[in-house]
Amino acid sequence: MSKYIRYLCCILVGLGLGLSVTLSGQENAEQYHHSLNYPLLLDVIDTVEAYYVTELSQDELISAAIEGIFAKLDPYSNFLDKQEFSNIRDANKGEYFGFGIEIATEDDKITIITPFAGSPAERAGIRAGDRIVKLNNHKVDFNKLDDLLKEIKNHSQNNQSIVLTLAHSNMKTVYEVTLMPSLISVQSVTAELLKDNIGYIKLASFQDNSTEEMVKQLTLWQPLKLKGLILDLRNNPGGLLDQAINIADIFLEKGRIVSTEGRFFDANSDYYASPQTMLLDIPMTVLINKGSASASEVLAAALQDNKRAKLIGETSYGKGTVQSLIPTLMEGNAIKLTIAKYTTPNGRDINSKGIEPDIKLQLDTVTNEQTMPIIDQTNVHDKIENNKAEADLILDSAITWIKTNS
């Protein structure tokens, strides 16, 4: 059993190292020493291995013990095998393979946080806030979210389709979709210059290069004397926290951006804006909906609380926690662990509450087109003018607000 003791120790040492590297950015992390009382755990594993009616290997029992630990934590913390760890790193670069949905429990229901842009889920018409009723014709249980996620991951890794039965939020009727996993490429920042020199930027997720791409786009617009800027965070599930902080810093010349609080020393931080800004003196709006979560809420709240932008749309998802990817010391696995909660510049805890927009519009009454395509040879504003039946009135409201306040 000694090799399994070492294995568990490495998980805990890896936890300490990973937090230090992730949160402080230092290459040479201080090592943290943990003491655990193993005899009871080892006694249970030995007893089950020796006497249980069905033979189970030590590896299976160790895996079950790890699963048991994460079952005690929140839905955003879990153990990642090599493939899952690789998938997350690829996603941070804008590419991943799967169905394109982020799932969590909400009000005792298994809920879609958001369908990712360009994913099979989005193409099938799945909306942020939809409830999963069945997976592969079997009813789902909100108490068994881990089992659901495992089954979906298995189908994705084996390139197999899944059948989801869902219900739109606040509706009793259900609909069914069949999803086939595919390679999904997400361009973090896309932009369009609308009529009357109003800049429109769609920020789909917070990836490794999001800040760089944002600065590049805003630099192109610097000489144009924009009348206003629209930042679209609808159906943005989040991503890298540092990218959200850096992008907020672009638009703010002073003030707090976000505060984080956790048990680990480096998880407690206040982030403030630096004096360097871009497009500071033009009116700005931010579009949010129930699919705006996590890092996108950090950015939206920072701009709202510092009175830099008006928020338009729906109440956001309400994910007020911070996760860190912590590599283990063996086999290329990792732990995704909730290490802190965050509050907005004004001290608001938005977890399970979301951010209330300044101008509230219900998406279901506005448009069936949840993520308006841009850069498709058609000007977004021309779409609105030429086809009122399919108008994106949230975007239209942002344009109207900018014209009124410019």
C-alpha positions in Angstrom: 0.0 0.0 0.0 3.0 2.3 0.4 2.9 3.5 -3.3 -0.7 4.6 -2.8 0.2 6.6 0.3 2.8 8.4 -1.8 0.2 8.9 -4.5 -2.2 10.6 -2.1 0.7 12.7 -0.7 1.6 13.9 -4.1 -2.0 15.1 -4.7 -1.8 17.2 -1.6 1.7 18.6 -2.3 0.6 19.3 -5.8 -2.3 21.3 -4.4 0.0 23.5 -2.5 2.4 24.0 -5.4 -0.3 24.6 -7.8 -2.0 27.3 -5.8 1.2 29.2 -5.3 2.1 29.2 -8.9 -1.4 30.0 -10.1 -2.2 32.8 -7.7 1.2 34.5 -7.2 2.7 33.8 -10.6 6.1 32.7 -9.0 8.0 29.9 -10.7 9.7 28.8 -7.5 6.8 28.0 -5.3 7.2 27.5 -1.6 6.5 23.9 -0.6 3.7 23.3 1.9 3.8 20.3 4.2 0.6 18.5 5.0 0.1 15.8 7.6 -2.7 13.3 7.2 -3.8 10.5 9.3 -3.9 7.6 6.8 -4.6 4.5 9.0 -8.4 4.7 8.8 -8.4 5.3 5.0 -5.9 2.4 4.5 -7.9 0.1 6.7 -11.1 0.8 4.7 -9.4 0.2 1.4 -7.7 -3.0 2.6 -10.9 -4.3 4.1 -12.9 -3.7 1.0 -10.2 -5.1 -1.2 -10.0 -8.3 0.9 -13.6 -9.1 1.7 -16.0 -7.3 -0.7 -18.2 -9.7 -2.7 -16.9 -8.4 -6.0 -13.2 -8.0 -6.6 -12.0 -4.5 -6.9 -8.5 -3.4 -7.6 -6.6 -0.9 -5.5 -6.6 1.6 -8.4 -10.4 1.4 -8.5 -10.7 2.0 -4.7 -8.3 4.9 -4.9 -10.4 6.4 -7.7 -13.5 5.9 -5.6 -11.8 7.7 -2.6 -10.9 10.6 -4.8 -14.5 10.8 -6.2 -15.8 10.8 -2.7 -13.7 13.8 -1.8 -14.9 15.8 -4.7 -18.5 14.8 -4.0 -18.2 16.8 -0.8 -17.2 19.9 -2.7 -19.0 22.3 -5.0 -19.9 21.4 -8.6 -17.0 23.4 -10.0 -14.3 21.4 -8.2 -13.2 18.0 -9.7 -10.3 15.7 -10.5 -9.0 15.9 -14.1 -7.3 13.1 -15.8 -4.7 13.8 -18.5 -7.2 14.1 -21.3 -9.5 16.4 -19.3 -6.6 18.5 -18.2 -5.4 18.8 -21.8 -8.9 19.7 -23.0 -9.1 22.7 -20.5 -5.7 23.9 -21.6 -6.8 23.7 -25.2 -10.0 25.6 -24.3 -7.9 28.4 -22.9 -6.3 28.6 -26.3 -9.7 28.7 -28.0 -10.0 25.1 -29.2 -11.7 22.1 -27.7 -13.5 18.9 -28.6 -17.0 18.2 -27.2 -20.7 19.2 -27.2 -20.2 22.8 -26.2 -22.2 23.1 -23.0 -21.3 24.1 -19.4 -23.6 22.6 -16.8 -24.3 23.2 -13.1 -27.1 22.7 -10.6 -29.4 25.6 -9.9 -32.6 25.5 -7.7 -32.4 21.7 -7.5 -32.3 21.4 -11.3 -29.5 20.6 -13.7 -29.1 23.7 -15.8 -27.2 24.8 -18.9 -25.0 27.8 -17.9 -24.4 28.6 -21.5 -23.9 26.9 -24.9 -20.5 27.8 -26.3 -20.3 29.8 -29.4 -20.1 27.7 -32.6 -20.7 24.5 -30.7 -23.1 21.6 -31.5 -25.2 22.7 -28.5 -25.6 26.3 -29.9 -26.5 25.0 -33.4 -29.1 22.7 -31.9 -30.9 25.7 -30.3 -29.9 25.1 -26.7 -30.2 28.2 -24.6 -28.6 29.5 -21.4 -30.9 28.6 -18.5 -32.4 25.5 -20.2 -33.0 22.6 -17.8 -31.8 19.1 -18.6 -34.7 16.7 -18.0 -33.2 13.5 -19.5 -29.9 12.2 -20.8 -30.2 9.4 -23.4 -33.8 8.9 -22.4 -33.0 8.5 -18.7 -34.3 11.0 -16.1 -31.5 13.0 -14.5 -31.1 13.6 -10.8 -29.7 16.9 -9.6 -28.0 15.0 -6.7 -26.0 13.0 -9.2 -24.5 15.8 -11.3 -21.1 14.1 -11.3 -22.6 10.9 -12.8 -24.2 13.0 -15.6 -21.0 14.9 -16.3 -19.1 11.6 -16.4 -21.5 10.1 -18.9 -21.4 13.1 -21.1 -17.5 13.2 -21.0 -17.4 9.5 -21.9 -19.5 10.0 -24.9 -17.4 13.0 -26.0 -14.1 11.1 -25.5 -15.5 8.1 -27.5 -16.9 10.4 -30.2 -20.5 9.2 -29.5 -23.7 11.2 -29.7 -25.9 12.0 -26.8 -29.7 12.7 -26.7 -30.8 15.5 -24.4 -34.3 16.2 -23.4 -34.6 19.8 -22.2 -37.0 22.5 -21.2 -36.5 26.2 -21.7 -36.5 28.3 -18.5 -40.0 29.1 -17.1 -41.6 26.7 -19.6 -43.1 23.2 -19.0 -42.9 21.9 -22.5 -39.8 19.9 -23.4 -37.8 19.4 -26.6 -35.2 16.9 -27.6 -31.9 17.3 -29.4 -29.2 14.8 -30.5 -25.7 16.2 -30.2 -22.6 14.8 -31.9 -19.2 16.0 -30.4 -17.0 18.1 -32.7 -13.9 20.2 -32.7 -14.9 23.7 -31.7 -12.8 26.8 -32.4 -13.7 29.9 -30.5 -12.4 33.3 -31.6 -12.3 35.2 -28.3 -12.6 38.7 -29.8 -14.6 39.7 -32.9 -15.6 43.2 -33.9 -17.8 45.2 -36.2 -17.9 48.9 -36.8 -21.6 49.8 -36.8 -23.3 52.7 -38.4 -22.6 56.2 -37.0 -19.1 55.0 -35.8 -20.3 52.8 -33.0 -17.9 50.0 -32.1 -19.3 46.6 -31.4 -17.1 43.9 -29.8 -18.2 40.3 -29.1 -16.1 38.8 -26.3 -16.9 35.0 -26.5 -14.6 33.8 -23.7 -11.6 34.7 -21.7 -8.6 32.9 -23.3 -4.8 33.3 -23.2 -4.8 36.0 -25.8 -8.0 37.8 -25.1 -6.4 41.0 -23.7 -3.9 41.1 -26.5 -6.7 40.8 -29.1 -8.8 43.4 -27.3 -6.0 45.9 -27.3 -5.2 45.2 -31.0 -8.8 45.9 -32.0 -9.2 49.1 -29.9 -5.9 50.4 -31.3 -7.4 50.1 -34.8 -10.3 52.2 -33.7 -8.3 54.9 -31.9 -8.1 57.3 -34.9 -11.8 57.0 -35.7 -13.3 59.1 -32.9 -15.9 56.5 -32.0 -19.3 57.8 -30.8 -19.6 54.8 -28.5 -18.6 51.2 -27.7 -20.7 48.1 -27.2 -19.1 45.1 -25.4 -21.2 42.0 -25.8 -20.7 39.4 -23.0 -23.9 37.4 -23.7 -23.4 33.7 -23.4 -19.8 34.2 -22.3 -19.2 31.4 -19.8 -16.0 32.9 -18.4 -12.5 31.5 -18.5 -9.2 33.0 -17.3 -9.7 35.5 -14.4 -6.5 37.4 -15.1 -7.8 38.2 -18.6 -11.0 39.6 -17.2 -9.1 41.8 -14.8 -6.7 43.0 -17.6 -9.6 43.9 -19.9 -11.4 45.8 -17.2 -8.1 47.7 -16.6 -8.1 48.8 -20.2 -11.4 50.7 -19.7 -10.8 52.0 -16.1 -8.3 54.7 -15.1 -8.8 54.1 -11.3 -10.8 52.1 -8.8 -11.1 48.5 -7.6 -11.7 45.8 -10.2 -12.4 42.8 -8.0 -11.6 41.4 -4.6 -11.0 37.7 -3.9 -11.2 35.9 -0.5 -10.1 32.4 0.4 -8.4 30.4 3.2 -5.1 30.2 1.3 -3.0 33.4 1.8 -2.5 34.2 -1.9 -6.2 33.7 -2.6 -6.9 37.0 -0.8 -6.3 39.9 -3.2 -7.6 43.3 -4.2 -7.1 44.2 -7.9 -7.0 47.9 -8.9 -7.0 49.6 -12.2 -3.9 51.3 -13.5 -4.0 54.9 -15.0 -3.4 53.7 -18.6 -6.7 53.4 -20.5 -8.2 53.3 -24.0 -11.3 55.0 -25.3 -12.0 56.4 -21.9 -14.1 59.4 -22.9 -16.7 57.6 -25.1 -20.1 56.2 -23.9 -20.0 52.4 -23.3 -22.5 49.7 -22.8 -22.1 46.1 -21.9 -24.6 43.4 -23.0 -25.3 40.5 -20.6 -27.8 37.6 -20.3 -28.3 34.6 -18.1 -25.4 32.9 -20.0 -22.9 35.5 -18.8 -21.0 33.8 -16.0 -17.9 33.8 -14.0 -15.1 36.0 -15.5 -17.6 37.8 -17.7 -19.5 38.8 -14.5 -16.2 40.1 -13.0 -15.7 42.3 -16.0 -19.3 43.5 -16.2 -19.5 44.3 -12.5 -16.2 46.2 -12.5 -17.4 48.4 -15.3 -20.8 48.9 -13.7 -19.6 49.6 -10.1 -17.0 52.1 -11.4 -19.7 53.8 -13.5 -17.8 53.2 -16.7 -20.5 51.4 -18.6 -24.3 50.8 -18.6 -25.3 47.1 -18.4 -28.2 46.1 -20.7 -30.0 42.8 -21.0 -30.8 40.1 -18.5 -29.6 39.2 -15.0 -26.4 37.3 -15.3 -25.8 33.7 -14.2 -24.4 34.3 -10.7 -21.1 32.4 -10.4 -19.1 34.2 -7.7 -16.3 31.7 -7.1 -12.8 31.4 -8.5 -11.2 28.1 -9.6 -7.6 27.2 -10.0 -6.0 24.5 -12.1 -3.6 22.6 -9.9 -1.4 20.0 -11.6 -0.6 16.9 -9.5 2.9 15.6 -9.4 2.1 12.3 -11.1 0.8 11.2 -14.4 -0.1 14.6 -15.8 -3.4 14.8 -14.0 -4.8 18.0 -12.3 -7.3 19.3 -9.8 -9.7 22.0 -10.6 -10.5 23.5 -7.3 -12.6 26.4 -6.0 -10.0 28.4 -4.0 -11.8 31.7 -3.4 -15.0 33.7 -3.7 -15.0 37.2 -5.2 -16.9 40.4 -4.6 -17.4 43.3 -7.0 -15.8 46.7 -6.4 -18.7 47.8 -4.3 -18.5 44.7 -2.2 -21.4 42.7 -3.8 -21.4 39.0 -3.6 -23.2 37.9 -6.8 -23.0 34.2 -6.3 -26.3 32.5 -7.0 -27.8 36.0 -7.5 -26.2 37.4 -10.7 -25.7 41.0 -11.7 -28.7 43.1 -12.3 -28.4 45.2 -15.5 -29.1 48.9 -15.5 -31.5 48.5 -18.3 -33.3 45.1 -18.0 -34.7 43.4 -21.1 -36.0 39.8 -21.2 -34.2 37.8 -23.9 -37.1 35.4 -24.5 -39.3 38.4 -25.5 -36.6 40.0 -27.6 -35.1 37.5 -30.0 -34.5 33.8 -30.8 -31.1 34.7 -32.0 -29.1 34.4 -28.9 -25.6 35.0 -30.1 -25.8 37.4 -33.1 -23.2 36.4 -35.7 -20.9 39.1 -36.7 -18.2 39.4 -39.4 -20.6 37.6 -41.8 -20.5 40.0 -44.8 -23.6 41.8 -43.3 -23.5 44.8 -41.1 -25.2 44.1 -37.8 -27.1 47.4 -37.7 -28.3 46.8 -41.3 -29.7 43.5 -40.1 -31.7 45.3 -37.4 -33.0 47.9 -39.9 -33.9 45.4 -42.6 -35.5 42.7 -40.6 -37.3 43.9 -37.5 -38.9 40.5 -37.1 -35.6 39.0 -36.1 -34.2 42.2 -34.5 -31.8 41.9 -31.7 -33.5 44.5 -29.5 -30.9 44.3 -26.8 -28.2 45.4 -29.2 -30.7 47.9 -30.6 -31.3 49.3 -27.2 -27.5 49.7 -26.6 -27.2 51.6 -29.9 -30.1 53.9 -28.9 -28.6 54.6 -25.5 -25.2 55.5 -27.0 -26.8 57.9 -29.5 -28.7 59.5 -26.7 -25.6 59.9 -24.5 -22.9 60.8 -27.0 
